[in-house]
Amino acid sequence: YRIQSDRKVAVCSVHPSEQATLQCLGCVKAKIPVAKSYHCSPKCFSDAWQHHRVLHDRAASAVNENGNEEEELFGRFNSTGSGVINASLSGSASNSSLTNGSTPLYPAAVTRSGGETWFEVGRSKTYTPSADDIGHVLKFECVVVDAETKLPVGHPNTLLTSRVIPAPSPSPRRLFPVNGSDMNMMGHIDSDGRISSTGTFSVLSYNILSDVYATSESYSYCPSWALSWAYRRQNLLREIIGYRADIVCLQEVQNDHFEEFFAPELDKHGYQALYKRKTNEVYNGNPHTIDGCATFFRRDRFSHVKKYEVEFNKAAQSLTDAILPSAQKKNALNRLVKDNVALIVVLEAKFSNQGADTPGKRQLLCVANTHVNVHQELKDVKLWQVLIILLSSIFNYIFVSII
């Protein structure tokens, strides 16, 4: 149920449990969704300003570059509060879809004391809040029903949420065409945002931030509820699916999250999954929380030919054994061994971009997915890792092409 009092309460965009006391007029002038302009106190607004001002800058740049694109994007992702079509209707309009047989178990709207009204908004184990829910508290009620009589058994169990806040708006989508001798025809973007030409494809690369790194210490500007994996994973999945890329490369994917969430969920949308977990010489914690690289590709666009795994630690050992004297090996390995990996996948295209002079030639594509070492003081190590993955990709691509 949505608990709707006589007046709608504006809630803080940063602290969902607090009532708003001030509004950012800059958001109003920039036509940013009004719910994102509310704050519970001057301190809240001041603390959030560094992150909040990005909304202003993004809205201004979108107007300058793309006309009303930003406003349309904000509206599209906030019209249902989730960026997708909400299967559960809200308010009285939902009554017809929330019935078990001819009559619902509960009326669509029940008025309680104090002018409080409960609107039934869903009848399932999960519920995605809609725009109508923003500013209101939701009540979840679980009732045991006799299978034969269809009557409730015992007392219902209930819980209340905090006031619903708007879903965060994603960054505007920006497509970067790749120009080259073999990619001089990019095709055009259709109404679904896909590249429609049969000889082209789209690639998405996304560092999703592993849950073990998403700490309040590292991201003090972000509320703890927004850092939680249970919250982030649904938003990540929704955004990844929304891009409809032919190839998806994800970094910082935990082993358990790949097996239990990303692989099965993206499989439902037609993607085949491949994964390479980091080596554990450096991190000795729970092996299920070690992250790695995951590559997904659409089964209707590509078929899997070969998979290669690159472990930079092994490459470092081979390099030092080959060119360095024993006295220098230890220092070199201490600098190069950083637990990073790469996943190289050779795919064969199921679509054709061939000319009349090359009929039947295989269309092979080499996709290299990695997350190089993050530390800024190790620029030489980053460069060495990039060199290793480039050489590995070229060698493996040539090898597959020959055979």
Secondary structure as the mmCIF struct_conf table of DSSP 4:
data_model
#
loop_
_struct_conf.conf_type_id
_struct_conf.id
_struct_conf.beg_label_comp_id
_struct_conf.beg_label_asym_id
_struct_conf.beg_label_seq_id
_struct_conf.end_label_comp_id
_struct_conf.end_label_asym_id
_struct_conf.end_label_seq_id
STRN STRN1 ARG A 2 GLN A 4
BEND BEND1 ASP A 6 ARG A 7
HELX_LH_PP_P HELX_LH_PP_P1 LYS A 8 ALA A 10
STRN STRN2 VAL A 11 VAL A 11
BEND BEND2 SER A 13 VAL A 14
TURN_TY1_P TURN_TY1_P1 PRO A 16 SER A 17
BEND BEND3 GLU A 18 GLU A 18
STRN STRN3 GLN A 19 GLN A 19
STRN STRN4 LEU A 22 GLN A 23
HELX_RH_AL_P HELX_RH_AL_P1 LEU A 25 LYS A 29
TURN_TY1_P TURN_TY1_P2 ALA A 30 LYS A 31
HELX_RH_3T_P HELX_RH_3T_P1 VAL A 34 SER A 37
STRN STRN5 TYR A 38 HIS A 39
BEND BEND4 CYS A 40 SER A 41
HELX_RH_AL_P HELX_RH_AL_P2 PRO A 42 ASN A 66
TURN_TY1_P TURN_TY1_P3 GLY A 67 ASN A 68
HELX_RH_AL_P HELX_RH_AL_P3 GLU A 69 ASN A 78
BEND BEND5 SER A 79 VAL A 84
BEND BEND6 ALA A 87 SER A 88
HELX_RH_3T_P HELX_RH_3T_P2 GLY A 91 SER A 97
BEND BEND7 LEU A 98 LEU A 98
STRN STRN6 ASN A 100 ASN A 100
TURN_TY1_P TURN_TY1_P4 GLY A 101 SER A 102
STRN STRN7 THR A 103 THR A 103
BEND BEND8 LEU A 105 TYR A 106
BEND BEND9 ALA A 108 ALA A 108
STRN STRN8 ALA A 109 THR A 111
HELX_RH_3T_P HELX_RH_3T_P3 SER A 113 GLY A 115
STRN STRN9 THR A 117 PHE A 119
BEND BEND10 SER A 124 LYS A 125
HELX_RH_3T_P HELX_RH_3T_P4 ALA A 131 ASP A 133
STRN STRN10 ILE A 134 ILE A 134
TURN_TY1_P TURN_TY1_P5 GLY A 135 GLY A 135
BEND BEND11 HIS A 136 HIS A 136
STRN STRN11 VAL A 137 VAL A 145
TURN_TY1_P TURN_TY1_P6 ALA A 147 THR A 149
STRN STRN12 PRO A 152 ARG A 163
STRN STRN13 VAL A 164 VAL A 164
HELX_LH_PP_P HELX_LH_PP_P2 PRO A 166 ARG A 173
BEND BEND12 GLY A 180 GLY A 180
TURN_TY1_P TURN_TY1_P7 SER A 181 ASP A 182
STRN STRN14 ILE A 189 ILE A 189
TURN_TY1_P TURN_TY1_P8 SER A 191 ASP A 192
BEND BEND13 GLY A 193 GLY A 193
STRN STRN15 ILE A 195 ILE A 195
TURN_TY1_P TURN_TY1_P9 THR A 198 GLY A 199
STRN STRN16 VAL A 203 ASN A 207
HELX_RH_3T_P HELX_RH_3T_P5 ASP A 211 TYR A 213
TURN_TY1_P TURN_TY1_P10 SER A 216 SER A 218
TURN_TY1_P TURN_TY1_P11 SER A 220 TYR A 221
BEND BEND14 CYS A 222 CYS A 222
HELX_RH_AL_P HELX_RH_AL_P4 SER A 224 LEU A 227
BEND BEND15 SER A 228 SER A 228
HELX_RH_AL_P HELX_RH_AL_P5 TRP A 229 TYR A 243
TURN_TY1_P TURN_TY1_P12 ARG A 244 ARG A 244
BEND BEND16 ASP A 246 ASP A 246
STRN STRN17 ILE A 247 GLN A 254
HELX_RH_AL_P HELX_RH_AL_P6 ASN A 255 HIS A 257
HELX_RH_PI_P HELX_RH_PI_P1 PHE A 258 PHE A 262
HELX_RH_AL_P HELX_RH_AL_P7 ALA A 263 ASP A 267
TURN_TY1_P TURN_TY1_P13 LYS A 268 GLY A 270
STRN STRN18 TYR A 271 ARG A 277
HELX_LH_PP_P HELX_LH_PP_P3 LYS A 278 THR A 279
BEND BEND17 ASN A 280 VAL A 282
BEND BEND18 GLY A 285 GLY A 285
HELX_RH_3T_P HELX_RH_3T_P6 PRO A 287 THR A 289
STRN STRN19 ASP A 291 ARG A 298
TURN_TY1_P TURN_TY1_P14 ARG A 299 ARG A 301
STRN STRN20 PHE A 302 GLU A 311
HELX_RH_AL_P HELX_RH_AL_P8 PHE A 312 ILE A 323
BEND BEND19 LEU A 324 LEU A 324
HELX_RH_AL_P HELX_RH_AL_P9 SER A 326 LEU A 336
STRN STRN21 VAL A 341 ALA A 349
BEND BEND20 LYS A 350 PHE A 351
TURN_TY1_P TURN_TY1_P15 ALA A 356 ASP A 357
BEND BEND21 THR A 358 THR A 358
TURN_TY1_P TURN_TY1_P16 PRO A 359 GLY A 360
STRN STRN22 LEU A 364 THR A 370
TURN_TY1_P TURN_TY1_P17 GLN A 376 GLU A 377
HELX_RH_AL_P HELX_RH_AL_P10 LYS A 379 ILE A 402
#
